[in-house]
Amino acid sequence: MRQTALVPEFVDTVPDALQEGTLYISIRFRTASHLCACGCGTTVVTPIKPAKWRLTYDGKTVSLYPSIGSWQIRCRSHYWIRKNKIVWARPFDDQEIEEVLLKDAADLHRYYGAQIEPEPTAYTDKAIGKQRRRSKDR
Ligand SMILES: [Zn+2]
């Protein structure tokens, strides 16, 4: 059945059998899991981390950002989770899906690529080092 809302449930580990209409949030594993809101029964796991999904919990309801697009499964569901509500969005066509996938890859590269190859900070570090040494001399 097509869902219109999800109830958040904070869990340590996500159970093997998920219930429809529940969003299982594991802080330990930094994931949110739920059964696809279209009712197709597919488990959708959204990693909560930079360049992936952001979870907002206001003490009562949860929101996930950005939207959830299940391009890999047949239903191609596309929706937002905003304050426990499923907000259905228009399904993307093949070209749009490709654009999203490319953008995701670029986001990941921008974030993790930047971590692996940090921006040159040698000048800044030297300047800080000099300042510290100077203040010590005083
Ligand atoms: Zn589905």
Backbone and ligand atoms as CSV (ligand in chain L), in Angstrom:
chain,resi,resn,atom,element,x,y,z
A,1,MET,N,N,0.836,-1.200,0.000
A,1,MET,CA,C,0.000,0.000,0.000
A,1,MET,C,C,0.869,1.246,0.000
A,2,ARG,N,N,0.473,2.218,-0.754
A,2,ARG,CA,C,1.217,3.462,-0.829
A,2,ARG,C,C,1.134,4.209,0.502
A,3,GLN,N,N,2.277,4.569,1.022
A,3,GLN,CA,C,2.312,5.219,2.337
A,3,GLN,C,C,2.200,6.733,2.196
A,4,THR,N,N,1.633,7.334,3.236
A,4,THR,CA,C,1.575,8.785,3.260
A,4,THR,C,C,2.383,9.341,4.434
A,5,ALA,N,N,2.787,8.435,5.329
A,5,ALA,CA,C,3.562,8.876,6.488
A,5,ALA,C,C,4.446,7.744,6.983
A,6,LEU,N,N,5.491,8.115,7.688
A,6,LEU,CA,C,6.378,7.144,8.322
A,6,LEU,C,C,6.524,7.530,9.788
A,7,VAL,N,N,6.587,6.539,10.637
A,7,VAL,CA,C,6.801,6.803,12.054
A,7,VAL,C,C,8.265,6.469,12.365
A,8,PRO,N,N,9.005,7.414,12.925
A,8,PRO,CA,C,10.412,7.118,13.212
A,8,PRO,C,C,10.545,6.197,14.418
A,9,GLU,N,N,11.502,5.296,14.334
A,9,GLU,CA,C,11.794,4.426,15.462
A,9,GLU,C,C,13.311,4.340,15.581
A,10,PHE,N,N,13.828,4.787,16.746
A,10,PHE,CA,C,15.269,4.741,16.949
A,10,PHE,C,C,15.654,3.348,17.432
A,11,VAL,N,N,16.561,2.732,16.709
A,11,VAL,CA,C,16.970,1.368,17.028
A,11,VAL,C,C,18.500,1.304,17.074
A,12,ASP,N,N,18.990,0.265,17.745
A,12,ASP,CA,C,20.432,0.053,17.759
A,12,ASP,C,C,20.847,-0.569,16.434
A,13,THR,N,N,20.223,-1.694,16.116
A,13,THR,CA,C,20.440,-2.318,14.813
A,13,THR,C,C,19.081,-2.463,14.129
A,14,VAL,N,N,19.105,-2.376,12.820
A,14,VAL,CA,C,17.864,-2.448,12.051
A,14,VAL,C,C,17.384,-3.898,12.029
A,15,PRO,N,N,16.107,-4.159,12.369
A,15,PRO,CA,C,15.621,-5.548,12.359
A,15,PRO,C,C,15.632,-6.143,10.953
A,16,ASP,N,N,15.652,-7.468,10.888
A,16,ASP,CA,C,15.677,-8.148,9.586
A,16,ASP,C,C,14.374,-7.921,8.828
A,17,ALA,N,N,13.273,-8.004,9.551
A,17,ALA,CA,C,11.980,-7.809,8.901
A,17,ALA,C,C,11.456,-6.414,9.256
A,18,LEU,N,N,11.401,-5.561,8.274
A,18,LEU,CA,C,10.930,-4.193,8.515
A,18,LEU,C,C,9.410,-4.141,8.406
A,19,GLN,N,N,8.828,-3.247,9.174
A,19,GLN,CA,C,7.384,-3.012,9.101
A,19,GLN,C,C,7.143,-1.847,8.144
A,20,GLU,N,N,6.105,-1.966,7.346
A,20,GLU,CA,C,5.729,-0.849,6.481
A,20,GLU,C,C,5.346,0.350,7.332
A,21,GLY,N,N,5.733,1.525,6.900
A,21,GLY,CA,C,5.321,2.727,7.606
A,21,GLY,C,C,6.207,3.111,8.776
A,22,THR,N,N,7.328,2.393,8.946
A,22,THR,CA,C,8.256,2.742,10.020
A,22,THR,C,C,9.592,3.132,9.407
A,23,LEU,N,N,10.174,4.186,9.950
A,23,LEU,CA,C,11.521,4.588,9.532
A,23,LEU,C,C,12.459,4.223,10.675
A,24,TYR,N,N,13.304,3.230,10.430
A,24,TYR,CA,C,14.220,2.742,11.463
A,24,TYR,C,C,15.513,3.548,11.403
A,25,ILE,N,N,15.824,4.194,12.508
A,25,ILE,CA,C,16.999,5.059,12.534
A,25,ILE,C,C,18.025,4.452,13.486
A,26,SER,N,N,19.191,4.154,12.940
A,26,SER,CA,C,20.282,3.644,13.768
A,26,SER,C,C,21.393,4.691,13.798
A,27,ILE,N,N,21.548,5.292,14.968
A,27,ILE,CA,C,22.616,6.293,15.110
A,27,ILE,C,C,23.970,5.587,15.049
A,28,ARG,N,N,24.017,4.395,15.682
A,28,ARG,CA,C,25.273,3.652,15.717
A,28,ARG,C,C,25.798,3.376,14.303
A,29,PHE,N,N,24.896,2.946,13.423
A,29,PHE,CA,C,25.329,2.623,12.064
A,29,PHE,C,C,25.089,3.774,11.090
A,30,ARG,N,N,24.584,4.880,11.610
A,30,ARG,CA,C,24.342,6.081,10.803
A,30,ARG,C,C,23.536,5.749,9.539
A,31,THR,N,N,22.407,5.077,9.742
A,31,THR,CA,C,21.531,4.775,8.611
A,31,THR,C,C,20.083,4.979,9.023
A,32,ALA,N,N,19.265,5.252,8.025
A,32,ALA,CA,C,17.819,5.220,8.194
A,32,ALA,C,C,17.324,4.188,7.187
A,33,SER,N,N,16.461,3.284,7.627
A,33,SER,CA,C,15.961,2.227,6.743
A,33,SER,C,C,14.445,2.183,6.794
A,34,HIS,N,N,13.853,1.930,5.656
A,34,HIS,CA,C,12.400,1.769,5.617
A,34,HIS,C,C,12.032,0.967,4.383
A,35,LEU,N,N,10.810,0.460,4.373
A,35,LEU,CA,C,10.327,-0.210,3.174
A,35,LEU,C,C,9.813,0.862,2.228
A,36,CYS,N,N,10.165,0.725,0.964
A,36,CYS,CA,C,9.781,1.707,-0.044
A,36,CYS,C,C,8.325,2.120,0.161
A,37,ALA,N,N,8.100,3.423,0.154
A,37,ALA,CA,C,6.779,3.955,0.487
A,37,ALA,C,C,5.715,3.644,-0.564
A,38,CYS,N,N,6.126,3.089,-1.711
A,38,CYS,CA,C,5.119,2.755,-2.724
A,38,CYS,C,C,4.429,1.447,-2.387
A,39,GLY,N,N,5.024,0.677,-1.469
A,39,GLY,CA,C,4.411,-0.592,-1.093
A,39,GLY,C,C,4.997,-1.781,-1.829
A,40,CYS,N,N,6.080,-1.562,-2.584
A,40,CYS,CA,C,6.672,-2.659,-3.360
A,40,CYS,C,C,7.466,-3.619,-2.480
A,41,GLY,N,N,7.711,-3.227,-1.233
A,41,GLY,CA,C,8.376,-4.137,-0.309
A,41,GLY,C,C,9.893,-4.087,-0.319
A,42,THR,N,N,10.455,-3.202,-1.136
A,42,THR,CA,C,11.911,-3.091,-1.201
A,42,THR,C,C,12.440,-2.300,-0.004
A,43,THR,N,N,13.524,-2.793,0.604
A,43,THR,CA,C,14.142,-2.073,1.706
A,43,THR,C,C,14.993,-0.937,1.141
A,44,VAL,N,N,14.754,0.246,1.650
A,44,VAL,CA,C,15.523,1.412,1.214
A,44,VAL,C,C,16.397,1.859,2.390
A,45,VAL,N,N,17.697,1.828,2.187
A,45,VAL,CA,C,18.632,2.225,3.238
A,45,VAL,C,C,19.283,3.539,2.822
A,46,THR,N,N,19.156,4.529,3.674
A,46,THR,CA,C,19.769,5.817,3.374
A,46,THR,C,C,20.873,6.085,4.399
A,47,PRO,N,N,22.133,6.055,3.970
A,47,PRO,CA,C,23.226,6.373,4.890
A,47,PRO,C,C,23.129,7.835,5.322
A,48,ILE,N,N,23.324,8.061,6.614
A,48,ILE,CA,C,23.290,9.437,7.117
A,48,ILE,C,C,24.722,9.897,7.306
A,49,LYS,N,N,25.190,10.669,6.368
A,49,LYS,CA,C,26.541,11.210,6.459
A,49,LYS,C,C,26.705,12.318,5.439
A,50,PRO,N,N,27.766,13.109,5.575
A,50,PRO,CA,C,27.977,14.193,4.621
A,50,PRO,C,C,28.025,13.634,3.199
A,51,ALA,N,N,27.459,14.372,2.261
A,51,ALA,CA,C,27.392,14.001,0.848
A,51,ALA,C,C,26.391,12.870,0.604
A,52,LYS,N,N,25.706,12.412,1.668
A,52,LYS,CA,C,24.616,11.434,1.490
A,52,LYS,C,C,23.334,12.086,2.002
A,53,TRP,N,N,22.730,11.521,3.065
A,53,TRP,CA,C,21.491,12.105,3.581
A,53,TRP,C,C,21.701,12.797,4.909
A,54,ARG,N,N,20.876,13.790,5.125
A,54,ARG,CA,C,20.894,14.510,6.395
A,54,ARG,C,C,19.563,14.247,7.102
A,55,LEU,N,N,19.657,13.840,8.350
A,55,LEU,CA,C,18.462,13.526,9.119
A,55,LEU,C,C,18.189,14.662,10.092
A,56,THR,N,N,16.961,15.120,10.111
A,56,THR,CA,C,16.577,16.152,11.071
A,56,THR,C,C,15.511,15.573,11.985
A,57,TYR,N,N,15.757,15.645,13.261
A,57,TYR,CA,C,14.807,15.136,14.252
A,57,TYR,C,C,14.449,16.290,15.171
A,58,ASP,N,N,13.160,16.616,15.255
A,58,ASP,CA,C,12.750,17.770,16.068
A,58,ASP,C,C,12.190,17.322,17.416
A,59,GLY,N,N,12.423,16.057,17.778
A,59,GLY,CA,C,11.914,15.543,19.037
A,59,GLY,C,C,10.624,14.768,18.850
A,60,LYS,N,N,10.013,14.938,17.702
A,60,LYS,CA,C,8.745,14.278,17.421
A,60,LYS,C,C,8.732,13.692,16.010
A,61,THR,N,N,9.201,14.483,15.070
A,61,THR,CA,C,9.166,14.026,13.686
A,61,THR,C,C,10.561,14.063,13.067
A,62,VAL,N,N,10.727,13.290,12.003
A,62,VAL,CA,C,11.997,13.294,11.289
A,62,VAL,C,C,11.799,13.741,9.842
A,63,SER,N,N,12.862,14.329,9.323
A,63,SER,CA,C,12.900,14.688,7.918
A,63,SER,C,C,14.228,14.192,7.364
A,64,LEU,N,N,14.198,13.813,6.113
A,64,LEU,CA,C,15.433,13.411,5.444
A,64,LEU,C,C,15.660,14.349,4.274
A,65,TYR,N,N,16.906,14.735,4.096
A,65,TYR,CA,C,17.263,15.593,2.978
A,65,TYR,C,C,18.486,15.009,2.298
A,66,PRO,N,N,18.579,14.901,1.011
A,66,PRO,CA,C,17.558,15.292,0.019
A,66,PRO,C,C,16.469,14.218,-0.133
A,67,SER,N,N,15.788,14.253,-1.279
A,67,SER,CA,C,14.690,13.323,-1.513
A,67,SER,C,C,15.235,11.913,-1.721
A,68,ILE,N,N,14.331,10.943,-1.668
A,68,ILE,CA,C,14.704,9.551,-1.861
A,68,ILE,C,C,14.244,9.128,-3.248
A,69,GLY,N,N,15.198,8.784,-4.063
A,69,GLY,CA,C,14.883,8.342,-5.417
A,69,GLY,C,C,15.388,6.924,-5.593
A,70,SER,N,N,14.440,6.008,-5.693
A,70,SER,CA,C,14.834,4.597,-5.810
A,70,SER,C,C,14.949,4.233,-7.281
A,71,TRP,N,N,15.988,4.762,-7.904
A,71,TRP,CA,C,16.139,4.566,-9.352
A,71,TRP,C,C,16.493,3.133,-9.692
A,72,GLN,N,N,17.125,2.436,-8.729
A,72,GLN,CA,C,17.618,1.084,-9.036
A,72,GLN,C,C,16.505,0.049,-8.962
A,73,ILE,N,N,15.402,0.374,-8.307
A,73,ILE,CA,C,14.334,-0.625,-8.224
A,73,ILE,C,C,13.215,-0.268,-9.189
A,74,ARG,N,N,12.419,-1.278,-9.496
A,74,ARG,CA,C,11.487,-1.143,-10.609
A,74,ARG,C,C,10.499,0.021,-10.443
A,75,CYS,N,N,10.051,0.247,-9.205
A,75,CYS,CA,C,9.000,1.255,-9.011
A,75,CYS,C,C,9.504,2.683,-9.269
A,76,ARG,N,N,10.832,2.879,-9.175
A,76,ARG,CA,C,11.429,4.212,-9.381
A,76,ARG,C,C,10.735,5.288,-8.548
A,77,SER,N,N,10.382,4.928,-7.332
A,77,SER,CA,C,9.695,5.876,-6.468
A,77,SER,C,C,10.590,7.072,-6.172
A,78,HIS,N,N,9.973,8.185,-6.059
A,78,HIS,CA,C,10.701,9.425,-5.753
A,78,HIS,C,C,9.849,10.228,-4.786
A,79,TYR,N,N,10.366,10.410,-3.581
A,79,TYR,CA,C,9.585,11.149,-2.580
A,79,TYR,C,C,10.501,11.775,-1.542
A,80,TRP,N,N,9.908,12.689,-0.820
A,80,TRP,CA,C,10.594,13.341,0.282
A,80,TRP,C,C,10.020,12.806,1.587
A,81,ILE,N,N,10.826,12.765,2.603
A,81,ILE,CA,C,10.308,12.504,3.956
A,81,ILE,C,C,10.452,13.813,4.713
A,82,ARG,N,N,9.321,14.444,4.960
A,82,ARG,CA,C,9.310,15.730,5.655
A,82,ARG,C,C,8.390,15.639,6.848
A,83,LYS,N,N,8.985,15.780,8.019
A,83,LYS,CA,C,8.211,15.717,9.260
A,83,LYS,C,C,7.284,14.502,9.273
A,84,ASN,N,N,7.890,13.344,9.053
A,84,ASN,CA,C,7.180,12.060,9.055
A,84,ASN,C,C,6.235,11.868,7.871
A,85,LYS,N,N,6.052,12.863,7.043
A,85,LYS,CA,C,5.112,12.749,5.927
A,85,LYS,C,C,5.873,12.330,4.668
A,86,ILE,N,N,5.231,11.481,3.896
A,86,ILE,CA,C,5.773,11.137,2.584
A,86,ILE,C,C,5.220,12.147,1.587
A,87,VAL,N,N,6.113,12.893,1.003
A,87,VAL,CA,C,5.690,13.863,0.002
A,87,VAL,C,C,6.131,13.314,-1.349
A,88,TRP,N,N,5.161,12.844,-2.102
A,88,TRP,CA,C,5.475,12.204,-3.385
A,88,TRP,C,C,5.944,13.225,-4.393
A,89,ALA,N,N,6.970,12.837,-5.120
A,89,ALA,CA,C,7.515,13.715,-6.152
A,89,ALA,C,C,7.373,13.007,-7.497
A,90,ARG,N,N,7.524,13.781,-8.520
A,90,ARG,CA,C,7.391,13.252,-9.875
A,90,ARG,C,C,8.524,12.242,-10.129
A,91,PRO,N,N,8.240,11.087,-10.720
A,91,PRO,CA,C,9.340,10.183,-11.065
A,91,PRO,C,C,10.223,10.799,-12.144
A,92,PHE,N,N,11.499,10.540,-12.070
A,92,PHE,CA,C,12.428,11.083,-13.059
A,92,PHE,C,C,12.488,10.172,-14.283
A,93,ASP,N,N,12.775,10.765,-15.421
A,93,ASP,CA,C,12.995,9.928,-16.601
A,93,ASP,C,C,14.475,9.523,-16.640
A,94,ASP,N,N,14.818,8.677,-17.629
A,94,ASP,CA,C,16.168,8.117,-17.680
A,94,ASP,C,C,17.261,9.182,-17.678
A,95,GLN,N,N,17.022,10.245,-18.429
A,95,GLN,CA,C,18.065,11.272,-18.526
A,95,GLN,C,C,18.242,11.986,-17.185
A,96,GLU,N,N,17.141,12.285,-16.540
A,96,GLU,CA,C,17.217,12.960,-15.235
A,96,GLU,C,C,17.908,12.071,-14.204
A,97,ILE,N,N,17.613,10.764,-14.260
A,97,ILE,CA,C,18.247,9.834,-13.320
A,97,ILE,C,C,19.755,9.850,-13.534
A,98,GLU,N,N,20.151,9.838,-14.783
A,98,GLU,CA,C,21.585,9.852,-15.087
A,98,GLU,C,C,22.232,11.126,-14.535
A,99,GLU,N,N,21.532,12.241,-14.701
A,99,GLU,CA,C,22.068,13.510,-14.189
A,99,GLU,C,C,22.219,13.469,-12.671
A,100,VAL,N,N,21.219,12.907,-11.998
A,100,VAL,CA,C,21.275,12.819,-10.535
A,100,VAL,C,C,22.441,11.933,-10.108
A,101,LEU,N,N,22.597,10.791,-10.789
A,101,LEU,CA,C,23.678,9.868,-10.427
A,101,LEU,C,C,25.037,10.537,-10.638
A,102,LEU,N,N,25.163,11.282,-11.714
A,102,LEU,CA,C,26.419,11.986,-11.967
A,102,LEU,C,C,26.679,13.039,-10.896
A,103,LYS,N,N,25.613,13.743,-10.513
A,103,LYS,CA,C,25.749,14.782,-9.496
A,103,LYS,C,C,26.147,14.152,-8.154
A,104,ASP,N,N,25.513,13.015,-7.816
A,104,ASP,CA,C,25.855,12.312,-6.573
A,104,ASP,C,C,27.328,11.920,-6.565
A,105,ALA,N,N,27.775,11.386,-7.689
A,105,ALA,CA,C,29.179,10.961,-7.776
A,105,ALA,C,C,30.094,12.168,-7.592
A,106,ALA,N,N,29.708,13.302,-8.184
A,106,ALA,CA,C,30.512,14.520,-8.057
A,106,ALA,C,C,30.518,15.009,-6.611
A,107,ASP,N,N,29.364,14.940,-5.950
A,107,ASP,CA,C,29.271,15.347,-4.539
A,107,ASP,C,C,30.202,14.510,-3.675
A,108,LEU,N,N,30.154,13.193,-3.917
A,108,LEU,CA,C,30.984,12.280,-3.133
A,108,LEU,C,C,32.455,12.590,-3.371
A,109,HIS,N,N,32.789,12.812,-4.627
A,109,HIS,CA,C,34.181,13.088,-4.955
A,109,HIS,C,C,34.617,14.395,-4.303
A,110,ARG,N,N,33.716,15.391,-4.348
A,110,ARG,CA,C,34.053,16.691,-3.780
A,110,ARG,C,C,34.321,16.535,-2.271
A,111,TYR,N,N,33.477,15.743,-1.621
A,111,TYR,CA,C,33.625,15.602,-0.178
A,111,TYR,C,C,34.789,14.696,0.191
A,112,TYR,N,N,34.766,13.462,-0.332
A,112,TYR,CA,C,35.792,12.503,0.079
A,112,TYR,C,C,37.115,12.760,-0.636
A,113,GLY,N,N,37.012,13.216,-1.887
A,113,GLY,CA,C,38.228,13.585,-2.605
A,113,GLY,C,C,38.968,14.669,-1.850
A,114,ALA,N,N,38.209,15.632,-1.312
A,114,ALA,CA,C,38.820,16.748,-0.581
A,114,ALA,C,C,39.459,16.257,0.705
A,115,GLN,N,N,38.877,15.201,1.297
A,115,GLN,CA,C,39.468,14.674,2.534
A,115,GLN,C,C,40.782,13.966,2.268
A,116,ILE,N,N,40.820,13.264,1.145
A,116,ILE,CA,C,42.019,12.487,0.826
A,116,ILE,C,C,43.130,13.429,0.349
A,117,GLU,N,N,42.743,14.378,-0.524
A,117,GLU,CA,C,43.733,15.336,-1.007
A,117,GLU,C,C,43.353,16.722,-0.491
A,118,PRO,N,N,43.791,17.071,0.712
A,118,PRO,CA,C,43.375,18.359,1.262
A,118,PRO,C,C,43.897,19.528,0.440
A,119,GLU,N,N,43.161,20.605,0.500
A,119,GLU,CA,C,43.614,21.825,-0.163
A,119,GLU,C,C,44.970,22.193,0.423
A,120,PRO,N,N,45.867,22.710,-0.384
A,120,PRO,CA,C,47.165,23.065,0.197
A,120,PRO,C,C,46.999,24.083,1.326
A,121,THR,N,N,47.434,23.725,2.511
A,121,THR,CA,C,47.295,24.621,3.659
A,121,THR,C,C,48.673,24.950,4.234
A,122,ALA,N,N,49.683,24.561,3.495
A,122,ALA,CA,C,51.056,24.726,3.990
A,122,ALA,C,C,51.344,26.170,4.385
A,123,TYR,N,N,50.872,27.114,3.580
A,123,TYR,CA,C,51.161,28.533,3.864
A,123,TYR,C,C,50.518,28.964,5.184
A,124,THR,N,N,49.246,28.559,5.339
A,124,THR,CA,C,48.521,28.909,6.557
A,124,THR,C,C,49.239,28.328,7.776
A,125,ASP,N,N,49.597,27.023,7.646
A,125,ASP,CA,C,50.258,26.349,8.770
A,125,ASP,C,C,51.552,27.065,9.154
A,126,LYS,N,N,52.323,27.443,8.133
A,126,LYS,CA,C,53.601,28.138,8.386
A,126,LYS,C,C,53.343,29.448,9.123
A,127,ALA,N,N,52.339,30.175,8.634
A,127,ALA,CA,C,52.027,31.476,9.247
A,127,ALA,C,C,51.637,31.289,10.714
A,128,ILE,N,N,50.832,30.260,10.991
A,128,ILE,CA,C,50.414,30.005,12.380
A,128,ILE,C,C,51.638,29.634,13.207
A,129,GLY,N,N,52.497,28.760,12.643
A,129,GLY,CA,C,53.714,28.338,13.337
A,129,GLY,C,C,54.577,29.536,13.721
A,130,LYS,N,N,54.721,30.461,12.782
A,130,LYS,CA,C,55.543,31.658,13.031
A,130,LYS,C,C,54.961,32.477,14.178
A,131,GLN,N,N,53.623,32.642,14.107
A,131,GLN,CA,C,52.960,33.432,15.153
A,131,GLN,C,C,53.190,32.815,16.525
A,132,ARG,N,N,53.048,31.463,16.566
A,132,ARG,CA,C,53.217,30.772,17.848
A,132,ARG,C,C,54.636,30.953,18.356
A,133,ARG,N,N,55.604,30.776,17.432
A,133,ARG,CA,C,57.001,30.902,17.852
A,133,ARG,C,C,57.276,32.326,18.358
A,134,ARG,N,N,56.701,33.296,17.641
A,134,ARG,CA,C,56.923,34.694,18.041
A,134,ARG,C,C,56.379,34.960,19.449
A,135,SER,N,N,55.150,34.434,19.691
A,135,SER,CA,C,54.551,34.712,20.989
A,135,SER,C,C,55.329,34.011,22.107
A,136,LYS,N,N,55.962,32.894,21.756
A,136,LYS,CA,C,56.772,32.197,22.760
A,136,LYS,C,C,58.022,33.028,23.117
A,137,ASP,N,N,58.610,33.649,22.060
A,137,ASP,CA,C,59.852,34.424,22.271
A,137,ASP,C,C,59.638,35.581,23.247
A,138,ARG,N,N,58.407,36.114,23.219
A,138,ARG,CA,C,58.144,37.291,24.047
A,138,ARG,C,C,58.267,37.016,25.532
L,1,ZN,ZN,ZN,8.717,0.944,-4.399
